[in-house]
């Protein structure tokens, strides 16, 4: 049984029992407290262990109070580079307000979204956008600077990681079929 087989995710999480609980409670029920319980080595196997960045507690701003997100970033991590996303690894994770104050001081604070001090910037997303996590709820959002809009992207960090895994896997398999060397 390979850890990265989609059928194995179903078996590992005992989804039938968990979905029954979700119906009763009105939401997802997982061991991790996130939407998905992903296998421990899922990202390492797909991206390579050296390309998955795990954070330390000192990397988190005080406003990241959502414990399941902290635990996921510490234990599972995120891939550093992906076609659509580049993780910031050079500095401890800043809030969106801190990032703009340090890296983009020409952007006035009033042009940032409400609660920018509670949105933690994970990195660069497509076309002048930042991928942020709400420090209280764990929701993953896309901040588009040109449009000055904050849009929901994923329910939480587990869905983001799974989406990145799925996109990377699809690209790798398509390249293998086409005879292209993996990148």
Phi, psi and omega in degrees: 000121177273139183293340184258016175276128182303326178295327179292328177301320179298315181290316183299324184267356183047055190299330180299313179294317182293322178294325175299317178294323180297320178297319182290324185263349179084015179193177182291144177235113180226164178292326185279342186085004178253176181296321182236140168262103183269147176302143188305323185257014184306308182288321178301317181292326183277316186261340186098134186303324182287350181253008176250122184264125175251136184266155174259162181303325181288348177281346185267134173289158181300336182284352175274086183260353180284101188299319177300325178291315178303313181297318180297312181296327180282316187268316182267316182079187177222151176295141181291317183230138177214163181307321185256350192216135174235116182286135174282119181236357185282337185222161171303151184300121179268158167288165179298322178297317179294319180300312181292325178296321183273318188259334184224058185297342179288345179272118180296144181301331181287353176269356178275161180290159173303148179066025180303334179284351179248003178257120183264124182279122178271329180163191183277134175245180185303144171041077175058038179237152176245139174268124183232155174243134175288120185296338181268315186261338184085001179295144178261129184232156175250121175259112177263111181294314182300323181267352183051047180232147176245117185237141175297140179240308179222154179297324180196184185294330179293321177292321176299311181299318180295320178298316179296318178299313183296316179297318180294317180297316179298317179296315181297317180292322177296320178294322179295318179296322181278354180078022179269136177297137179296149179258000000 
